Amino acid sequence: MQVIIKSVHFTAGSDLEKYATEKIERLKKFNDQIIRAHVTLSLESGSSPEKRSCEVLLSIPGEDPYLKKTASSFEEAINQAADALEKVLRRMKPR
């Protein structure tokens, strides 16, 4: 699986990119047909303390799940996104 990370309104450090890649690559065990994951990390504007968001679009044959999570830190937003996508992939899995 290829993980593509894009940062908007800031420059992501290599540690953050590595963290995001590791979390998203774990989704492979729930669906081995994932081709690519597009991860967008961005700083939201506004007065809310939850200003960091993580958007993930998975490329899977037949369906492309997408979601966005916002939190007070990028690590928390990435964790929330990975957990939510795990639930989505479990529901998509044929029984």
C-alpha positions as MATLAB code, in Angstrom:
seq = 'MQVIIKSVHFTAGSDLEKYATEKIERLKKFNDQIIRAHVTLSLESGSSPEKRSCEVLLSIPGEDPYLKKTASSFEEAINQAADALEKVLRRMKPR';
ca = [
       0.000    0.000    0.000;
       1.228    3.454   -0.889;
       0.707    6.229    1.683;
       0.754    9.782    0.340;
       0.954   12.528    2.968;
       0.173   16.157    2.228;
       0.392   18.994    4.753;
      -1.638   22.192    4.346;
      -0.772   25.523    6.014;
       2.323   24.041    7.695;
       5.281   21.754    7.002;
       5.012   18.310    8.572;
       8.152   16.953   10.172;
       9.506   13.526    9.339;
       8.425   12.186   12.760;
       4.798   13.190   12.142;
       4.866   11.713    8.624;
       6.341    8.483    9.953;
       3.693    8.310   12.698;
       0.868    8.844   10.183;
       2.310    6.258    7.797;
       2.604    3.617   10.532;
      -0.971    4.181   11.758;
      -2.477    4.089    8.268;
      -0.454    1.059    7.135;
      -2.020   -0.940    9.993;
      -5.332   -0.720    8.129;
      -3.912   -3.153    5.579;
      -4.698   -6.061    7.925;
      -8.419   -5.236    7.706;
      -8.495   -5.052    3.908;
      -5.589   -6.320    1.828;
      -6.975   -4.680   -1.334;
      -6.102   -1.139   -0.238;
      -4.015    0.320   -3.048;
      -3.292    3.792   -1.742;
      -4.037    6.094    1.170;
      -4.118    9.865    0.697;
      -3.574   11.572    4.051;
      -4.021   15.343    4.348;
      -2.917   17.045    7.547;
      -4.027   20.641    7.941;
      -4.316   23.506   10.379;
      -7.888   24.766   10.603;
      -8.545   28.477   10.949;
     -10.806   29.814   13.686;
     -10.933   30.191   17.441;
     -11.624   26.543   18.292;
      -8.862   24.765   20.260;
      -9.324   21.750   17.991;
      -7.470   23.164   15.008;
      -5.599   20.169   13.615;
      -7.317   17.883   11.155;
      -6.513   14.636    9.415;
      -8.336   13.640    6.240;
      -7.895   10.150    4.820;
      -9.058    8.818    1.457;
      -8.443    5.119    0.831;
      -8.299    3.752   -2.709;
      -9.945    0.339   -2.706;
     -11.394   -1.392   -5.777;
     -15.136   -0.733   -5.801;
     -15.248    1.817   -2.981;
     -13.146    4.717   -1.703;
     -13.863    5.432    1.972;
     -13.120    8.991    3.106;
     -13.245   10.673    6.488;
     -12.006   13.700    8.350;
     -11.199   13.991   12.044;
     -10.247   17.134   13.953;
      -8.470   17.242   17.318;
      -6.127   19.361   19.415;
      -3.046   17.505   18.104;
      -2.177   15.845   14.821;
      -1.384   12.561   16.578;
      -4.836   12.486   18.176;
      -6.538   13.320   14.867;
      -4.553   10.563   13.101;
      -5.499    8.051   15.819;
      -9.181    8.980   15.572;
      -9.094    8.692   11.779;
      -7.345    5.306   11.858;
      -9.809    3.949   14.452;
     -12.816    5.180   12.476;
     -11.455    3.715    9.233;
     -10.852    0.396   10.983;
     -14.573    0.284   11.834;
     -15.502    1.176    8.252;
     -13.237   -1.539    6.847;
     -14.643   -4.138    9.271;
     -18.169   -3.333    8.031;
     -17.065   -3.523    4.376;
     -15.375   -6.903    4.823;
     -17.341   -9.752    3.213;
     -18.477  -12.379    5.697;
];
